[in-house]
Amino acid sequence: MMDLIGVFKARGAQITFASAAQRGEHSVDLEAQGVVTASISLNCSSFDSFVAELKPEVVIFDRFFTEEQFGWRVERSCASALRILDTEDLHCLRHARHQALKQGRQVQREDFFGELAQREIAAIWRCDLSLIISDYEFNLLQHTFGVAKDVLHYLPLLALRDAYDVSEWRRFSDRQHCVVIGNFRHAPNWDAVQYLRSQIWPKIRKSIPTLECHIYGAYPPPKALQLHSEKLGFLVKGWATDAAAVVEGARLCLAPLRFGAGQKGKLLEAMECGTPSITSDIGAEGMHGEMPWCGAIVKDSAQFAEDFAAAVLRFYEDQAAWQAAQLQGRALIASRFSRNAHLAQFEQRIDELLPQLERHRMLHFNSVMLRHQTLKSHQYMSQWIEAKNRLAAVDGDVL
């Protein structure tokens, strides 16, 4: 989101960041960066006058459920605005994998076609352009869900810089221990921490009794803090004030993800810090293409825990393999996460769409049909909730 804001700031645009969420203690100070912020309410017609007065040329929805809530209002109040959906990742893909994991089986094609997928794909069709973070998901949308390529745009995570000098990174001998980093409220992260603690870390500690694993992440619940063990060197640290410093101080970044979607910011940050990573197929998905990984990708199998532990031990102790992995991370950044290249392509796409928006919309009957039918259902549901809340407030005043 900050990268997208940066694109429009560079174009001289006036930016308004509107959110129905409460501001958190770690929220970015957008006002200090010249961005106007506004608080909006769910299921409330006050948004209609807000957006009509604003008259935006471009509207970006942060994930599909935001488009469901506000998309029909935007279309009704400012139909000429270019509507962009920032998918972040495919929620239906993550959900399908989670359900399969809980049932102890592999994901099947039919797992993708549930209610969540229907809502998410409908939102993609209703928007003029959807930003897709992973090339795996880009292909999945086209070949499994039949979404037209010209309503999608590949925009991966972006490195802070396009090139890194190895001499800037801390050396192998100056680093110690392993690090895991990720928001505890994100289900794949929480599952990975539990699995690492119960199935993988005891095997690693058996070989290197002094090795520690430092677990960082926002919002650690009490059950996460209970995993903390000085005896096992499994240390739950909570929020990291400077995540980059934490990652750069570690010799390895661990991410034994068993389900999920999109790209993993923690693994890109590890590349930027020169820290090799050990992860799973799902962890590295959409991040390396045909290029070698910056560490090890452990294949899903009955021996996953054993293989993951072995990979950690190898890269933790083998300096030559560690240094080679560090260089592979630098190559991945330059090839796949170039800030300048991807942001330029995104700007070009916007410039192509704005002057021919109506023609673009008329090319896809699915889009026209879903905006007509599905948006009506969202509209009526939202208006019903608003009326119900209004009546409840009146009844409360009477009482």
Salt bridges, closest charged atoms under 4 A:
ASP3 OD1 - ARG339 NH1 2.75
GLU25 OE2 - HIS26 NE2 3.86
GLU31 OE2 - ARG23 NH2 3.27
ASP48 OD1 - ARG73 NH1 2.94
ASP48 OD2 - ARG76 NH2 2.76
ASP62 OD2 - ARG63 NH2 3.29
GLU67 OE1 - ARG126 NH2 2.62
GLU68 OE1 - ARG119 NH2 2.65
GLU75 OE1 - ARG83 NH2 3.85
GLU75 OE2 - ARG371 NE 3.21
ASP89 OD1 - HIS91 ND1 3.83
ASP89 OD1 - ARG94 NH1 2.82
ASP111 OD2 - ARG105 NH1 2.88
GLU120 OE2 - HIS91 ND1 3.22
ASP128 OD1 - ARG361 NE 2.73
ASP135 OD2 - ARG336 NH2 2.75
ASP150 OD1 - HIS364 NE2 2.78
GLU168 OE1 - ARG161 NH2 2.90
ASP174 OD2 - ARG171 NE 3.11
ASP191 OD1 - ARG258 NH2 2.84
GLU212 OE1 - HIS177 NE2 3.55
GLU212 OE1 - HIS214 NE2 2.76
GLU230 OE2 - HIS228 NE2 3.11
ASP281 OD1 - LYS299 NZ 3.36
GLU285 OE2 - ARG97 NH2 2.52
GLU347 OE1 - ARG11 NH1 3.06
ASP351 OD1 - ARG11 NH2 2.79
GLU358 OE2 - ARG361 NH1 3.18
GLU386 OE2 - ARG390 NH2 3.47
